[in-house]
């Protein structure tokens, strides 16, 4: 519950309670403090990643976290075009705007929020596979991430659950989302073409199934 001037007046000892002049002085002295507390409390939801924040709010959080909305290397092949590649078509390509007329150099709020969440999660990661699953579930709550440890200082990542938009896929496969231990390589990403389970030999789980139900994934080389 927020403090008011009455909050502090109620703390007066018995000899000062009911003294109008003294209570008025306490109200006058504490009113600025109450206002400052209210302003500070109103700022908390503005920078809560669960809200989520937008625009300049995200830029400020990005400065705290250490990631920028402006990309050092433009991301190409993600803007919507007629008769383009698979990633540039309907439900995949993103619309161009004044800042991204031919390639993406400035991240949208949604993509920037994903990048910020990934950076925060990576900073807290203990490097284990179990920890990786927990982190991926935070950064990509609508996706199921499957990790295959190749036991040679590399691992493969398969994604299931939804079809990624082209920008999210590029951020992931271009290594801009830092979700791997230092010195460990991602050998490949397996990106879904639909929402069906992924195809796999001799498997029948909720996420990987065989002929007739499993779908092939697009394999993209890792970094």
C-alpha positions as CSV (number, residue, x, y, z in Angstrom):
1,X,0.0,0.0,0.0
2,X,1.3,3.4,-0.9
3,X,2.3,5.8,1.8
4,X,0.4,9.1,2.4
5,X,0.9,12.0,4.6
6,X,-1.6,10.4,7.0
7,X,0.8,7.4,7.2
8,X,3.4,9.6,8.9
9,X,0.9,11.5,11.0
10,X,-0.3,8.2,12.4
11,X,3.2,7.5,13.6
12,X,3.1,10.5,16.0
13,X,3.5,9.8,19.6
14,X,0.6,10.4,21.9
15,X,1.7,13.9,23.0
16,X,1.6,15.2,19.5
17,X,-1.5,13.5,18.2
18,X,-4.5,15.8,17.9
19,X,-2.3,18.9,17.7
20,X,-3.4,20.5,14.4
21,X,-0.4,22.7,13.9
22,X,2.1,19.9,14.5
23,X,0.1,17.5,12.3
24,X,0.0,20.2,9.5
25,X,3.8,20.6,9.8
26,X,4.3,16.8,9.4
27,X,1.9,16.8,6.4
28,X,3.8,19.6,4.8
29,X,7.2,18.0,5.4
30,X,6.2,14.5,4.2
31,X,4.1,15.6,1.2
32,X,7.2,15.9,-1.2
33,X,8.5,12.5,0.0
34,X,5.1,10.9,-0.6
35,X,5.1,12.3,-4.1
36,X,8.6,11.1,-4.8
37,X,7.7,7.6,-3.6
38,X,4.6,7.6,-5.9
39,X,6.8,8.6,-8.9
40,X,9.4,5.9,-8.2
41,X,6.6,3.3,-7.8
42,X,5.1,4.3,-11.1
43,X,8.4,3.7,-12.9
44,X,8.6,0.0,-11.9
45,X,6.0,-1.3,-14.4
46,X,7.5,1.0,-17.1
47,X,10.6,-1.2,-17.1
48,X,9.1,-4.6,-16.3
49,X,9.9,-7.0,-19.2
50,X,6.6,-8.8,-18.5
51,X,4.5,-5.7,-19.3
52,X,6.2,-5.5,-21.9
53,X,8.0,-2.1,-22.3
54,X,8.2,-0.4,-25.7
55,X,10.1,2.3,-27.5
56,X,12.4,4.3,-25.4
57,X,11.7,2.1,-22.4
58,X,13.3,-0.8,-24.2
59,X,16.2,1.4,-25.3
60,X,17.0,2.3,-21.6
61,X,16.8,-1.4,-20.5
62,X,19.0,-2.3,-23.4
63,X,21.6,0.2,-22.2
64,X,21.5,-1.4,-18.7
65,X,21.8,-4.9,-20.2
66,X,24.4,-4.1,-22.8
67,X,22.7,-4.8,-26.1
68,X,21.7,-2.2,-28.7
69,X,18.7,-2.0,-31.0
70,X,21.0,-0.9,-33.8
71,X,22.7,-3.8,-35.5
72,X,26.4,-3.6,-36.4
73,X,25.9,-6.0,-39.3
74,X,22.6,-5.6,-41.3
75,X,20.3,-8.6,-41.5
76,X,19.3,-9.3,-45.1
77,X,16.7,-11.6,-46.6
78,X,14.1,-11.1,-44.0
79,X,11.9,-8.3,-45.5
80,X,8.7,-9.3,-47.2
81,X,8.8,-9.5,-51.0
82,X,6.6,-11.0,-53.7
83,X,8.0,-14.2,-55.2
84,X,10.8,-14.1,-52.7
85,X,12.5,-16.9,-50.8
86,X,10.6,-19.0,-48.2
87,X,11.7,-16.7,-45.4
88,X,10.5,-13.6,-47.3
89,X,7.0,-14.7,-48.0
90,X,3.7,-14.6,-46.2
91,X,3.8,-15.2,-42.4
92,X,7.6,-15.1,-42.5
93,X,8.9,-11.9,-44.0
94,X,8.6,-8.7,-42.0
95,X,7.4,-5.4,-43.4
96,X,9.9,-2.7,-44.3
97,X,9.7,0.7,-42.7
98,X,11.6,4.0,-42.8
99,X,14.6,2.6,-40.8
100,X,14.7,-0.8,-42.6
101,X,14.0,-0.2,-46.3
102,X,16.3,-2.9,-47.8
103,X,17.7,-4.7,-44.8
104,X,17.2,-4.7,-41.1
105,X,19.6,-2.4,-39.3
106,X,17.2,-1.4,-36.4
107,X,15.4,-4.0,-34.5
108,X,11.6,-3.8,-33.9
109,X,10.4,-3.7,-30.4
110,X,9.4,-7.4,-30.4
111,X,12.8,-8.5,-31.8
112,X,14.7,-6.2,-29.4
113,X,12.7,-7.5,-26.4
114,X,13.7,-11.0,-27.4
115,X,17.4,-10.0,-27.6
116,X,17.3,-8.3,-24.2
117,X,15.6,-11.3,-22.6
118,X,18.2,-13.6,-24.2
119,X,21.1,-11.4,-22.9
120,X,19.7,-11.4,-19.4
121,X,19.1,-15.2,-19.5
122,X,22.6,-15.9,-20.9
123,X,24.2,-13.9,-18.1
124,X,22.4,-16.2,-15.5
125,X,23.0,-19.5,-17.4
126,X,25.2,-22.1,-15.7
127,X,26.2,-23.7,-19.0
128,X,24.3,-26.9,-18.5
129,X,21.8,-28.5,-20.9
130,X,19.1,-28.4,-18.2
131,X,19.8,-24.7,-17.6
132,X,19.6,-24.2,-21.4
133,X,16.1,-25.6,-21.6
134,X,15.0,-23.3,-18.8
135,X,16.5,-20.3,-20.5
136,X,15.0,-21.1,-23.9
137,X,11.6,-21.5,-22.3
138,X,11.8,-17.9,-21.0
139,X,13.1,-16.4,-24.2
140,X,10.9,-18.4,-26.5
141,X,7.8,-19.4,-24.5
142,X,5.9,-20.5,-27.5
143,X,8.6,-22.8,-28.8
144,X,9.9,-26.2,-27.9
145,X,13.7,-26.4,-28.1
146,X,15.4,-29.8,-28.5
147,X,19.1,-30.0,-27.9
148,X,21.3,-32.7,-29.3
149,X,24.7,-32.9,-27.6
150,X,27.2,-34.1,-30.2
151,X,29.8,-34.8,-27.5
152,X,32.5,-33.0,-29.4
153,X,32.1,-29.5,-28.0
154,X,29.2,-28.8,-30.2
155,X,25.4,-29.3,-30.1
156,X,22.5,-29.1,-32.5
157,X,19.3,-27.2,-31.9
158,X,15.9,-28.3,-33.2
159,X,12.8,-26.1,-32.9
160,X,9.2,-27.3,-32.8
161,X,5.9,-25.7,-32.0
162,X,5.5,-22.8,-34.5
163,X,7.0,-21.3,-37.6
164,X,9.5,-18.6,-36.9
165,X,9.2,-15.2,-38.6
166,X,12.2,-14.4,-40.7
167,X,13.8,-11.9,-38.3
168,X,13.6,-14.1,-35.3
169,X,15.1,-16.9,-37.3
170,X,17.9,-14.7,-38.5
171,X,18.7,-13.4,-35.0
172,X,18.9,-17.0,-33.8
173,X,20.9,-18.6,-36.6
174,X,23.2,-15.6,-37.1
175,X,24.4,-15.9,-33.5
176,X,22.9,-12.6,-32.3
177,X,21.0,-14.3,-29.6
178,X,23.8,-15.4,-27.2
179,X,22.6,-18.8,-25.9
180,X,25.6,-21.1,-26.0
181,X,28.5,-21.6,-23.7
182,X,31.8,-20.0,-24.6
183,X,34.0,-22.3,-26.7
184,X,31.1,-24.5,-27.7
185,X,29.8,-24.5,-31.3
186,X,26.3,-24.9,-32.5
187,X,26.6,-27.4,-35.4
188,X,23.2,-26.8,-36.9
189,X,19.7,-25.4,-36.4
190,X,16.7,-27.4,-37.5
191,X,13.9,-24.9,-38.2
192,X,10.3,-26.1,-38.6
193,X,8.3,-25.6,-41.8
194,X,5.0,-26.1,-40.0
195,X,3.6,-26.8,-36.5
196,X,3.7,-30.6,-36.9
197,X,6.2,-32.7,-34.8
198,X,9.6,-33.0,-36.3
199,X,10.5,-36.1,-38.3
200,X,12.8,-38.6,-36.7
201,X,13.8,-42.2,-37.1
202,X,12.5,-44.7,-34.6
203,X,10.9,-42.0,-32.4
204,X,7.3,-41.3,-31.4
205,X,7.1,-38.5,-28.9
206,X,5.0,-35.3,-28.7
207,X,7.8,-33.4,-30.5
208,X,9.4,-36.0,-32.8
209,X,7.5,-38.6,-34.8
210,X,8.0,-40.8,-37.9
211,X,6.5,-41.2,-41.3
212,X,3.1,-39.7,-42.0
213,X,3.1,-37.4,-39.0
214,X,6.6,-35.9,-38.6
215,X,7.6,-33.0,-40.8
216,X,11.1,-32.3,-42.3
217,X,12.9,-29.3,-40.9
218,X,15.1,-26.8,-42.7
219,X,18.7,-27.4,-41.7
220,X,20.8,-24.2,-41.2
221,X,24.4,-24.4,-40.5
222,X,25.4,-23.1,-37.0
223,X,28.3,-20.9,-35.9
